[in-house]
Amino acid sequence: MTKFLYRLGRSAATRPWTAIGAWVVLALVVIASSAAFGRELEESFEAPGLDSYQAAELLSEAQADEGGISAHVVLEAPDATTQVAPVEAALAELPGVLGTTSSVSPDGDIALVRVQYPAIEHLEASDLDNLKDAVADLREESSLTLETGGDLFFAFEEAPTGLGEVAGIIVAMIVLLIAFGSFVAMGLPIGMALFGLVIGITSMKLVTYLIDIPAWAPELAAMVGLGVGIDYALFLVTRHRENLAAGMPVPEAVGRALATAGQAVIFAGGTVVVAILGLLVAGIPFVTGGGVAISAMVLVMVLASVTLLPALLGLAGHRINGRRRRVEIGAHRPSTGWYRWGAHVTRNATAYLVGGSVFMIALAAPVLALNLGFPDDGTKPESRTERRAYDLIADGFGPGANGPLVIAVDISQDKSVVAPLAEAVATDPGITAVGEPIIDLSAGVATLVAQPTTSPQDVATQETVTRLRSEVFPTVLDGSSATAHVGGQTATFADLGDRVQERMPRFVAAVLLLSFLLLAVLFRSVLVPLKAVMMNLLSVGAAYGVLVMVFQWGWAASLIGVESTVPIVSFIPLFMFAILFGLSMDYEVFLLSRVREQYRRHGDNTRAVIEGIAGTGRTITAAALIMVAVFSGFVLGSDPVVKMMGVGLATAIFLDATVVRLILVPATMKLLGAANWWLPAWLDRLLPELDSAPVEKPVEEETGTPVASRPIA
């Protein structure tokens, strides 16, 4: 691989316009194909096999209105009973609306109009716009207090974004400018990442021919892709500038940068892809689709880093350095500050290992209290109409009115169970009311809408759903061929949480095993990849712990605009583990690649660790700052789900690049000594040999040939 990457980098730098032209053509083809043939992304959160999914399937077969999605408009007025009729009539005339129902609170001050729409695949964002426009007109005409919310908002409302992403890019530009002292060196990583971002996002509609991609996946993919793209380019540009400082010609400097740092980029990106594709074992289609989308984005960034970036470096020539550095040719000297830090940590390895481990374990401890669920409209800021509508509904009709349970009953073989089932559900202590059964004899499906006594995110509501399925339904349906299933958004997200908890161990085991094998192949070691896996588990665990402290316990939540405690969204732990484990491996690969490179030169483990820290500490810190800036930008959004991802990812990357990479890793490697590079002979024979470069002897033991003129083997 080293020879191939060397030739690839040298070729791209020698003939830059060939590589650049190929990427431009690829971009035009992808954009044109996506516009002409691309499929729309999916809005579904369904997971086959879940009880709520079976309920949705029954309702779909019966073409029941409850099988679609709904919105609601809440009216508050002293005479709400007389005011609700014209509001309901205006909403019933909107395009796509199947029907409306209305009810008035017992005190007569609050009226609720439910607007029923078909299934989400038959709707567009314009349907939400039509509803908003109609409500705005009603406000102007009558001066009523009207608030809106419901599933339609969840499906199509886009929280304000853009500010965070822009802020992240600006911070990245500042960090790169400080690190490189050159506008050209700063611009190349940013430009390459943005170019890759365009291709990756545009290709999503084409990937849907292979697998359904959820509509929210491009935003998450963009967050990850932007971070890794800039990071990978940063590592390559840093190594290239070192080579130029050693007196190499530009094509030679590019070739050697790709032969060394480029191999680390490929393995780092490969580890990210493997970790994220581990989501395939979760058995949740929309999670799998999101993982494929993110993996595709990372793959684009890796390919751009090893083909497009070398061409840009060749085109930039010595302009990659500032004017002063452009005329300074000499051996590259690693940072003395980082050299001293590496020496300090290795001298006090035991103390740092114990202290760092205790700190990370303490941060991870709250994960034992992790509560999976889904934030409802009641967790949104009071500035949002969905939150105000939620509060009005809870005040007028009870907290459970915000999350009704939709019970679908298969009565194709037994129609007599509907009445006793409705009565049994109504008498359950967790249910406050059950609507009149809706029976479709031709489809053989009956529908019951039950209102819980507790709010959608309350643990008691999940217990009610479980009790209906395990106790109420079997009691009534015992001996009958009829079946009943609990659906609706509340039950769906509760089921997803259960599925995540069930599949998480299998998913984690798959990711750990594949990551271990990849690192074993790269570093020809058993203990190095084992240590990397354990350290990355600490980073991910600490990120989970911080999420619990901030969102479930409310610690410092107000500082990031979270107004109430919320459960952790059921699928976030899956995505966070995959993404964080992959990104954590980035820094592990870049650091250990330099350590191994130095160890192969002189065979001194402690010296190699110190030199590895000295050679990569500044770059890893800059890369982490960029990642943290990009991920922190998402905390500026108003959606608690987006905030969770931003807080979790930013926290984990910060801890990984500081406590783990610059303290725990060097301390552990110092204590392990030469055992770091132990590999059983039988395993050495089984693992493929990817690095064809021979082990270099210490420079002082060779003939004195300068590094710049040594050929790549």
Secondary structure, DSSP 8 states (H G I E B T S, - for coil): -HHHHHHHHHHHHHSHHHHHHHHHHHHHHHHHHHHHH----B-----TTSHHHHHHHHHHHTT-GGGS-EEEEEEE-TTHHHHHHHHHHHHHTSTT--EEEEEE-TTSSEEEEEEE---GGG--HHHHHHHHHHHHHHHHHH--EEEEEEHHHHHH-----SHHHHHHHHHHHHHHHHHH--HHHHHHHHHHHHHHHHHHHHTHHHHTTTS--BTTHHHHHHHHHHHHHHHHHHHHHHHHHHHHHTT--HHHHHHHHIIIIIHHHHHHHHHHHHHHHGGGGG--HHHHHHHHHHHHHHHHHHHIIIIIHHHHHHHHGGGGS-HHHHT--S-----HHHHHHHHHHHHTHHHHHHHHHHHHHHHHGGGGG--EE---GGGS-TTSHHHHHHHHHHHHH-GGGGS-EEEEEE-SS-STTHHHHHHHHHTSTTEEEE---EEETTTTEEEEEEEESS-TT-HHHHHHHHHIIIIIHHHHHTT-S-EEEEESHHHHHHHHHHHHHHHHHHHHHHHHHHHHHHHHHHHT-SHHHHHHHHHHHHHHHHHHHHHIIIIIS-TTGGGGT--S---EETTHHHHHHHHHHHHHHHHHHHHHHHHHHHHHHH--HHHHHHHHHHHHHHHHHHHHHHHHHHHHGGGGSS-HHHHHHHHHHHHHHHHIIIIIIIIIHHHHHHHHGGGGG---HHHHHHS-----S-----GGGTT---GGG----
